[in-house]
Amino acid sequence: MIDKTAIIHPTAKIADDAIIGPYVVIGENVTIGHRTRVISNAHIEFAEIGDDCTISPFATIGSEPQDLGYKGEETKVVIGDGTIIKENVTIHRAAACGDFTTRIGNKCLLMVGSHVAHNCVLADQVILANLVTLGGHVHVGFGAFVGGMSVFHQNIRIGDMAIISGFSASRQDILPYSKAEKIGIMMPVAELTSKYYKSAYYEDEITIITEVEKFSPVRIKFTYKLYNSSGDLINIGSTMHAWTDTNLKIINLKKLYPDIYDKLNQIKQ
């Protein structure tokens, strides 16, 4: 279904069961997959969007990259299946390098106001919380969670399953969660707390905000706040993890792995 107020470029290819809302603008070289919803006032150009996606109001996908070297070359954005793009998200098409593509994987969630710059690559199931900013050519690994208002310099790598607290900034790569284990660093749970305020239901869309509350050479503490789709706080929890070797013996991360310690400390700050 295409609303009568939508503006659709003749080159656009839209699945018969996609939904295009009021005042949407779809420019040239756009493909939209089955059952994808583009809600009112979104703007899309030079983009391939998969099946079962949701594009929220005032999202902008495929506009020109903020790169002074860009001279109008034909580049694009590719978004996988089941990805949710929330309000005011901006995703720029690639500059004329690499494979000329900015890529977003399957089942990602880009929350309100987040920005994905040219030539970024997001693997499947990545979550960017509100107002996250990724510079050009940033790669984000599978299942990574990036906390709100965090900023990342161009060309860095964020590893698989990494959890980054809100208000972070980094000019260096972020280790994959599993890589720490591969080099002999374990993070067993030493303490866990959980306090429930409301029930969660199967149909709820749950937002989890994760922060690093405490960080030292021998332990790290995460706090978690869970909100339902109405924005109500339903749970507050925390986990304390000790840094250990593979034999679960306590280690001093700062002494044994100073580079990793410095990167984590930068994220905490």
PyMOL commands that set and color helices and strands:
alter all, ss='L'
color gray80, all
select helices_A, chain A and resi 177-182+253-256+258-268
alter helices_A, ss='H'
color red, helices_A
select strands_A, chain A and resi 7-8+13-14+19-20+25-26+30-32+37-38+43-44+47-49+54-55+60-63+76-79+84-85+90-92+101-104+109-110+115-116+121-122+127-128+133-134+139-140+145-146+151-152+157-158+163-164+169-170+189-196+207-215+219-227+233-242
alter strands_A, ss='S'
color yellow, strands_A
deselect
rebuild
show_as cartoon
